[in-house]
Amino acid sequence: MRLLEQRILEEGQYIGNGILKVDSFINHQVDPYLMNEAGKEFAKLFMNISASKILTAEISGIAPAVSAGLHLGIPVVFARKHKPITMPDQVLLTLSPSHTKGRTVELIVSPEYLGAGERVLIIDDFLATGKTIEGLIRLAQIAGAEVVGVGALIEKTFEEGRDHLESMGIHVESLARIESMSEKGIVFHKS
């Protein structure tokens, strides 16, 4: 998606250790126009998979997931990282390493909102190693749901998360695919 690539080039900052800072338009301040366009693109890419629900991880996955849900006409569930008192005692829970947090985080979903027979599309902000998305896949599987696709705003192809997910039989689409990042700049994957 050219618009997303332009924003990454203009405002994204490589801060070392494989981390791309996109706080000005995705991860802290959200550009609603960009998210709307991303949602439209995800809807085009996944319109034929008959998803019944979108699953994402809080917090940065919420904006693109909600936009995709709006354009696909399906609800969005986000895995929480802390269990609120409003959630039932019995929850769907898995652990996932977080590269940006530098530790393992919990991913928690109420079984009220994710259940057997659902056809789940996972949408997230980044696809790097695929570990967070793999955690979301585990949550869907624990619930008895089927994962029918994965969409990411930004993929870091050099971290090989796509290969891992595709080896599990998961259909993956990314709106911007980064081949390399360094102090010298960002290079997008040409497909």
C-alpha positions in Angstrom: 0.0 0.0 0.0 1.8 3.0 -1.3 0.3 5.5 1.2 1.5 3.5 4.1 5.0 3.1 2.6 5.2 6.9 2.1 4.3 7.5 5.7 6.9 5.0 6.9 9.6 6.7 4.8 8.5 10.2 5.9 7.9 9.6 9.6 9.1 6.1 10.5 12.3 6.0 12.6 14.7 3.1 12.8 15.8 3.0 16.4 18.1 0.0 16.2 17.7 -3.6 17.3 15.2 -4.3 14.5 12.6 -1.8 15.8 10.8 0.7 13.6 9.1 3.6 15.5 5.8 4.6 13.8 4.3 6.3 16.9 3.3 9.4 15.0 0.7 7.6 12.8 0.1 4.1 14.2 1.4 3.2 17.7 0.8 6.3 19.8 -1.0 8.8 17.7 -3.3 7.2 15.1 -4.0 8.7 11.7 -7.7 7.8 11.1 -7.5 8.4 7.4 -4.6 6.0 7.0 -6.3 3.4 9.1 -9.5 3.8 7.0 -7.5 3.2 3.9 -5.8 0.2 5.5 -9.1 -1.2 6.5 -10.4 -0.9 2.9 -7.3 -2.7 1.6 -7.6 -5.5 4.2 -11.3 -5.8 3.2 -10.3 -6.2 -0.4 -7.6 -8.8 0.4 -9.8 -10.9 2.7 -13.3 -10.4 1.3 -13.5 -14.0 0.1 -12.5 -15.9 3.3 -15.9 -15.6 5.1 -14.4 -14.4 8.3 -16.9 -14.0 11.1 -14.6 -12.2 13.5 -11.4 -10.3 13.7 -8.9 -10.9 16.5 -6.0 -8.6 17.4 -3.8 -7.7 20.3 -4.0 -4.6 22.4 -3.2 -1.8 21.8 -1.6 -1.1 18.5 -3.5 -3.7 16.6 -6.9 -2.2 17.5 -7.0 0.7 15.1 -6.3 -1.4 11.9 -8.5 -4.2 13.1 -11.5 -1.9 13.8 -11.1 -0.3 10.4 -10.9 -3.8 8.7 -13.9 -4.9 10.8 -15.9 -1.8 9.7 -15.2 -2.5 6.0 -15.8 -6.3 6.3 -18.9 -5.8 8.5 -17.7 -8.1 11.3 -16.9 -7.6 15.0 -13.4 -7.1 16.4 -12.1 -8.8 19.6 -8.8 -7.7 21.1 -6.6 -9.8 23.3 -5.9 -7.9 26.5 -2.6 -7.9 28.3 -4.1 -7.5 31.7 -7.3 -9.1 33.0 -9.9 -6.5 34.0 -12.3 -7.2 36.9 -15.2 -7.2 34.4 -13.8 -10.4 32.7 -15.0 -13.8 33.9 -12.8 -16.0 36.0 -12.4 -18.6 33.2 -10.6 -16.9 30.3 -8.7 -17.9 27.2 -5.0 -17.2 27.9 -1.6 -17.7 26.3 1.8 -16.2 26.7 3.7 -14.5 24.0 7.2 -12.9 23.8 7.1 -9.1 23.0 10.1 -7.7 21.2 9.2 -4.1 21.9 8.4 -4.7 25.6 11.4 -7.0 26.0 9.5 -9.6 28.0 6.8 -12.2 27.8 3.2 -10.8 27.9 -0.1 -12.5 28.6 -2.8 -12.4 25.8 -6.2 -12.8 27.4 -9.7 -13.1 25.7 -13.0 -13.7 27.3 -14.7 -16.8 26.0 -17.9 -14.7 25.7 -16.4 -13.1 22.6 -14.4 -15.9 20.9 -15.8 -19.4 20.5 -16.1 -22.6 18.6 -17.1 -22.4 15.0 -15.8 -18.8 14.5 -13.8 -18.1 11.4 -11.1 -15.7 12.6 -9.1 -13.2 10.7 -6.1 -11.9 12.7 -5.1 -8.3 12.0 -2.1 -6.6 13.7 0.2 -3.7 13.3 3.4 -5.6 12.8 4.5 -9.0 11.5 8.1 -9.7 12.5 8.9 -13.1 14.0 5.2 -14.0 14.1 5.3 -14.8 17.8 2.5 -12.4 18.9 0.4 -13.6 15.9 1.2 -17.2 16.8 -0.1 -16.4 20.3 -3.4 -15.1 18.8 -3.6 -18.2 16.7 -3.3 -20.3 19.9 -6.1 -18.3 21.5 -8.4 -18.9 18.6 -7.5 -22.6 18.6 -8.2 -22.9 22.3 -11.6 -21.4 21.7 -12.3 -23.9 19.0 -12.2 -21.3 16.2 -10.5 -21.6 12.8 -7.9 -19.0 11.8 -8.7 -18.1 8.1 -6.1 -15.4 7.5 -3.6 -13.0 9.0 -3.1 -9.4 7.9 -0.4 -7.0 9.1 0.1 -3.3 8.4 3.9 -3.6 8.3 5.9 -6.8 7.8 9.6 -7.0 8.5 10.4 -9.8 6.0 13.9 -10.3 7.3 12.5 -11.6 10.6 10.8 -14.5 8.7 7.5 -14.5 10.5 5.6 -15.0 7.3 7.5 -18.2 6.5 6.7 -19.5 9.9 2.9 -18.7 9.6 2.7 -20.0 6.1 4.3 -23.3 7.2 1.3 -23.6 9.5 -1.0 -23.3 6.5 -2.0 -19.7 7.3 -2.8 -17.2 4.5 -0.8 -14.0 5.2 -1.1 -10.5 3.7 0.8 -7.4 4.6 0.3 -3.8 3.4 3.9 -2.7 3.6 6.8 -5.2 3.5 10.2 -4.1 4.7 13.2 -6.0 3.4 15.8 -4.1 5.4 16.2 -1.3 7.9 19.3 0.6 9.0 20.5 4.1 9.9 20.9 4.5 6.1 17.2 3.9 5.4 14.3 1.6 4.9 14.1 -0.7 1.8 10.7 -2.2 0.9 10.3 -5.7 -0.5 9.4 -5.6 -4.2 6.7 -8.1 -5.2 
